């Protein structure tokens, strides 16, 4: 089996079995970060094309870097765009983490965009994905059943339609986009508000009803542990820029002498 598809199938099976799958988000356009996070033991890594300075060339390089690790590397497109998704899959991404999926129709289009006919609408042209022509037949046999499709839930509309979203065959699970969801609910980063917690509970309940993985982009390690202990399994627990920022601040705080009141 093609190695990237084998890793994707293993992750899909683990997610379906309710195992914890820890992910990280890559925003720095350097394949080194994928190697580091992959070697650290992350289960899946997301290349953030939506918010970061990623290009098809940096995505390809980061997918290549991920091939030397056990991590599954997925593209995060700018939006639900079948043409862009096809391009990322052809570069070798075994699926996508897709922002602003708000209806069952959106979720179905996401799945269809990741599959070849007769089960989808993906056009043929898997360049790197099929080993530049060396593995075409094997890829075509395996690709449809290997693609990972994870909607990001980040709006009131998505919460209202969550049963329709998670009931779509081919959706592996969802992750909450906490920042955008809190904004749409009227309180940026008000993660303990009654309205926000009710929305999260509604998504979690729908995932349980339909046997799909529940996850979130966690906003702190305490939050990640809380979600894990609550049974959520598809967790994004930080990323490259955040780890660099926090590590830099912690190093300075640990070594730099405290300034006296006279110096201040």
C-alpha positions in Angstrom: 0.0 0.0 0.0 1.1 3.6 -0.7 2.7 4.7 2.6 0.8 8.0 3.0 -2.5 6.2 2.3 -1.6 3.4 4.7 -0.9 6.0 7.5 -4.2 7.7 6.7 -6.2 4.4 6.9 -4.6 3.6 10.2 -5.6 7.0 11.6 -9.1 6.7 10.2 -9.4 3.3 12.0 -8.1 4.7 15.2 -10.5 7.7 15.0 -13.4 5.4 14.3 -12.5 3.2 17.3 -12.5 6.2 19.6 -8.8 6.4 20.2 -7.1 9.7 21.1 -5.5 11.4 18.0 -3.4 14.4 18.8 -2.8 17.0 16.0 -0.7 20.1 15.5 -1.2 23.0 13.2 1.7 24.1 11.0 1.7 27.8 9.9 5.4 28.4 9.3 6.2 27.6 5.7 9.2 25.4 6.4 9.2 21.6 6.1 11.5 21.4 9.2 8.5 22.1 11.5 6.7 19.0 10.1 9.7 16.8 10.7 10.1 18.1 14.3 6.4 17.7 15.2 6.2 14.3 13.4 9.3 13.1 15.3 7.8 14.4 18.5 5.0 11.9 18.1 2.0 13.9 16.9 -0.6 11.7 15.2 -1.7 14.2 12.6 -0.5 17.6 11.3 -2.4 20.3 9.5 -0.8 22.6 7.0 -2.7 25.8 7.4 -3.3 27.3 4.0 -6.3 29.3 5.3 -4.4 31.7 7.6 -0.7 31.3 6.8 1.7 32.0 4.0 1.5 28.5 2.5 1.7 27.9 -1.2 1.4 24.7 -3.3 5.2 24.4 -3.2 5.5 24.7 0.5 2.6 22.3 1.0 4.4 19.7 -1.3 7.6 20.1 0.7 5.8 19.7 4.0 4.0 16.6 2.8 7.4 15.2 1.7 8.8 16.0 5.1 5.9 14.2 6.8 6.6 11.1 4.8 9.6 10.4 6.9 7.5 10.4 10.1 4.5 8.5 11.4 2.3 11.6 11.3 -0.5 12.0 8.8 -0.2 15.4 7.1 -3.4 17.1 6.0 -4.1 20.3 4.1 -6.4 23.0 5.5 -7.8 24.8 2.5 -8.8 28.4 2.4 -12.5 27.4 2.0 -14.7 24.6 0.7 -13.3 24.7 -2.8 -13.4 21.4 -4.8 -10.7 22.7 -7.3 -8.3 23.7 -4.5 -8.9 20.4 -2.6 -8.3 18.4 -5.8 -4.9 20.2 -6.1 -3.9 19.5 -2.5 -4.9 15.8 -2.8 -2.9 15.5 -6.0 0.1 16.8 -4.2 -0.3 14.0 -1.7 -2.5 15.2 1.1 -4.7 12.2 2.1 -7.7 14.3 2.9 -8.4 17.8 4.4 -9.4 19.6 7.5 -11.9 22.0 6.0 -13.1 25.4 7.5 -16.6 26.7 7.7 -18.6 23.6 6.9 -22.1 24.8 7.8 -24.7 22.3 6.3 -25.1 18.7 5.4 -24.7 19.8 1.7 -21.4 21.3 2.5 -20.2 18.1 4.3 -21.4 16.0 1.3 -19.5 18.3 -1.1 -16.4 18.0 1.0 -16.6 14.2 0.9 -17.4 14.2 -2.8 -14.4 16.5 -3.5 -12.1 13.9 -2.0 -13.4 10.9 -4.0 -13.2 9.8 -7.6 -16.4 8.9 -9.5 -18.7 7.2 -9.1 -18.5 8.1 -5.4 -17.4 11.7 -5.9 -16.3 14.4 -8.3 -12.6 14.5 -8.0 -10.8 14.9 -11.3 -7.9 12.6 -12.2 -4.3 13.9 -11.9 -2.6 12.5 -8.8 0.9 13.7 -9.5 3.0 13.3 -6.3 0.1 11.4 -4.7 0.5 8.5 -7.1 4.3 8.5 -7.1 4.6 10.6 -10.3 3.1 7.8 -12.4 4.8 4.8 -10.7 1.8 4.0 -8.4 -1.2 5.1 -10.4 -3.2 1.8 -10.4 -2.5 1.2 -6.7 -3.5 4.8 -5.9 -6.7 4.6 -7.8 -7.6 1.3 -6.0 -6.9 2.8 -2.5 -7.5 6.5 -2.6 -11.3 6.8 -2.2 -11.4 4.7 1.0 -8.3 6.4 2.5 -9.3 10.1 2.4 -9.8 11.8 5.8 -12.5 14.4 5.8 -12.8 16.6 8.9 -15.1 19.7 9.0 -14.3 22.6 11.2 -17.4 23.7 13.1 -17.1 27.5 13.7 -20.5 29.1 13.3 -24.0 29.2 14.8 -25.3 27.8 11.5 -23.0 24.8 11.6 -24.1 24.0 15.2 -27.8 24.3 14.1 -27.1 21.8 11.3 -24.7 19.6 13.1 -26.7 16.4 12.8 -26.9 16.8 9.1 -23.1 17.4 8.9 -22.0 14.4 11.0 -24.5 12.0 9.5 -22.8 12.2 6.1 -21.0 9.0 5.2 -17.3 9.8 4.8 -17.1 12.4 7.5 -14.6 11.0 10.0 -15.3 13.5 12.8 -15.3 17.3 13.4 -13.2 19.8 15.2 -14.5 23.0 16.8 -12.9 26.3 15.7 -13.2 27.9 19.1 -12.2 31.5 18.1 -14.6 31.9 15.2 -17.4 30.1 17.0 -17.0 32.3 20.0 -17.1 35.4 17.7 -20.2 34.2 15.9 -21.9 33.5 19.3 -21.2 37.1 20.2 -18.4 36.8 22.7 -14.8 36.5 21.5 -12.9 33.9 23.6 -15.8 33.7 26.1 -15.3 30.0 26.3 -17.1 29.6 29.6 -20.3 31.4 28.6 -23.5 29.5 28.7 -24.2 30.0 25.0 -20.7 28.7 24.0 -20.9 25.7 26.3 -24.4 24.8 25.0 -23.1 24.9 21.4 -20.2 22.6 22.3 -22.5 20.2 24.1 -24.8 20.1 21.0 -21.9 19.2 18.7 -20.6 16.6 21.1 -24.1 15.0 21.4 -24.5 14.8 17.7 -21.1 13.2 17.2 -22.0 10.6 19.8 -25.4 9.9 18.1 -23.8 9.3 14.8 -20.6 7.6 15.9 -18.2 10.3 14.7 -15.2 11.6 16.5 -15.5 14.9 18.4 -12.6 17.2 18.5 -11.6 20.8 18.9 -8.8 23.3 18.4 -7.6 23.5 22.0 -6.6 27.0 23.3 -4.5 25.8 26.2 -2.9 22.6 27.5 -5.4 22.7 30.4 -8.2 22.9 27.8 -6.7 20.0 25.9 -6.5 17.8 29.0 -10.1 18.8 29.9 -11.3 17.8 26.4 -9.4 14.5 26.5 -10.8 13.6 30.0 -14.3 14.5 28.7 -13.9 11.9 25.9 -13.1 14.2 22.9 -10.6 12.4 20.7 -9.7 14.5 17.7 -7.7 17.3 19.3 -5.5 20.0 17.9 -3.1 20.7 20.7 -1.0 23.7 19.5 1.2 24.4 16.6 4.6 25.5 15.4 4.3 29.3 15.9 2.6 28.9 19.3 5.3 26.5 20.5 8.0 28.8 19.4 6.4 31.8 21.0 5.7 30.1 24.3 9.2 28.5 24.4 10.9 31.8 23.7 8.9 33.6 26.4 9.5 30.8 28.9 13.2 30.7 28.3 13.6 34.4 28.8 11.4 34.4 31.9 13.5 31.6 33.4 16.9 33.1 32.8 16.5 36.9 32.8 17.0 38.4 36.3 13.9 40.1 37.7 14.1 43.9 37.5 14.1 45.9 40.7 11.5 48.6 41.3 14.3 51.2 41.0 15.1 50.0 37.6 11.5 50.1 36.6 
